[in-house]
Amino acid sequence: MDEVKMMVSCVVIKDNRKIVRVSFLRGRDYAEGILPDGMIEQASGFSDEEVQKLENYLRMNRKEILNQAKAIDPLRNWLGDWNKA
């Protein structure tokens, strides 16, 4: 695979569950996954094999990614954008 960038959301509550959304970006290609399930929900431009590898990555690195998401302060990040203007 070419360089793939990963973006992690903060922890959000959906349907009474704590989840984290994870996006993988490669040029115009994208894949959007969810933790703790470790499933890719939407993808475009990634092959089926690549999607499977991304899901394996999510599952194998679940704990670290969830810890990263817990450290995100959504309000501070949002306000930080205003401070830069």
N, C-alpha and C positions, 0 to 999 in steps of 0.2 A: 504494500500500500504506500501511496505518497504520504506526505505529512498530513496527519489528522489532528485537528485541534479539538479539545474537549471543553465544554462549558457545563458548569454544575450550578443548579439552582439552590436556593436556601431550602430548608425543610418546610413543606406546606402540608396542610391537612385537606384531604379530599375523601369524601365518603367515610368520614371518621377514621381515616388511616393517615399516618405520617408517611409522606412520599418525598422523593427527590427526583427531579427531572434532569436528565443528562443528555446533552446534545453533542454529536460528533460532526465536525465540519471539515470538508476537504474540497476547496474550491467551491463549485456550485452543488456538490454532493452533500447530503445531510442524512443523519439518522438520529431519531429521538427515542430515548429509552427512559425507563422508570426503575427506580429502586424503592423498596428492597427486592422487587420481583426479578430484576435483572433481565428484563425483556425489552427489545426494541419494538416500539409501537408503530413508528412510521419511518420509512427510509426512501431515499431517491438517489440514484447514482451509485449506490453500493451494491455489489453482487450479493447473492444469497450467501455465499461462502464468507464474504466480508461481514455481513450482518451477523452471522453465526459467531465469528471471531469477536465482534464487538460485544455480543451478549456474554460470551465467555469472559471477556475482559471485565464487564460489569460485575459478574458473579464472583470472579476471583479477587477483585479489588473492592468489593462491596463495603467492607468495614472502613477502609481508608477514604473512599468517596463520601460515605455517610458522615464521617468525622469532618471532612472538608466542608460539607453542606451545613453542618451544625455551627461551624465557625463563621458563617456568613451572616452579617447583620443587614437585612434588606433595607431598613430605614436609613442606616448610615451610608450604604451604597447609593441609594436614591438621592439623598441629600448631597452626597459627594459630587454628583453630576451637576447640581445647582451651584456648588462652590466653585466649580471650574469655569462657569459661564462668565 
